[in-house]
Amino acid sequence: MAVLHYIGITKHTDVMLQWPQMIPALVSKRIDVIAGDIHENPDRLKTIAFTTPAWWYGTTLMVKSDNPKGIKTWADLQKSGVKVGALSGSFVAEFLGKQTPKPDMVLVPDSNSEFQSLVSGKVDVVVDDAPKEGAYMISNPSSGLKILSAATSNPPADFQDTDAKFAFRPSDCTLNQAYSRGLAELRDHGEPAPGEHAGRCRGAVHPRYAVRHLLHAAVLPQLPQGGRGGVAARRARADPPVLHRDRAVGAR
């Protein structure tokens, strides 16, 4: 977690969760950050808050190299006899579930299970984020899978060139701001050398210093009440942040 180290948090606990568990775990304070790709939509904004974008990508179709069902476009997902793999509770599953005719979906709890179901022939096509599909293919070069070109598969507008974000509880606004600031600096400039200030505004407070106020109980009583209260209460126990690390597990 380069961003956490960049803003001064060197100790944290990683918790591996399946996709349907992520938001409930964040809201219940089992974890403090959903540290992976989660899609922002109006329903989720009612309960969680998002960071600035971490990267930009598209959602694509993955099939076997020989593509026995001849799948070429998103419209083919609705054809009879085509089984579509998707993550349970994901934006993809929600979107496809509203289509008419409704695709024959096989819902799985995590991306690895999704890709393995394609390899084993349980599904004919997988709909997921291109970076995760590519990472699986690199890690499993003999899987016999391929990603269909977005230029020719005609994806719906909702799945073209979106962005990946991380998520916090709305009450943890100060930590979110520091994380987003650090994320933006790393995204735009990379890790600066010691003594350098990569693109920061003159006189601006480095996000590391903002987070230190949350990590040291001695200064917590000086923090203003309100939005920071939830963060201050959490950090007063000196607990390191608990994260969901969403590499090949998470979903949009």
Salt bridges, closest charged atoms under 4 A:
ASP14 OD1 - HIS12 ND1 2.98
ASP14 OD2 - ARG245 NH1 2.62
ASP32 OD1 - ARG169 NH2 2.70
ASP32 OD1 - ARG234 NE 2.92
GLU40 OE1 - LYS165 NZ 2.69
ASP43 OD1 - LYS46 NZ 3.58
ASP76 OD1 - LYS79 NZ 3.00
GLU94 OE2 - LYS98 NZ 3.38
ASP104 OD2 - LYS83 NZ 3.05
ASP124 OD2 - LYS69 NZ 3.14
ASP128 OD1 - LYS132 NZ 3.11
ASP129 OD2 - LYS132 NZ 3.93
ASP129 OD1 - ARG252 NE 3.66
ASP172 OD2 - ARG169 NH2 3.16
GLU185 OE2 - ARG181 NE 2.90
GLU185 OE1 - ARG200 NH1 2.85
ASP188 OD1 - ARG187 NE 3.42
ASP239 OD2 - ARG237 NE 3.02
ASP246 OD1 - HIS244 NE2 3.85
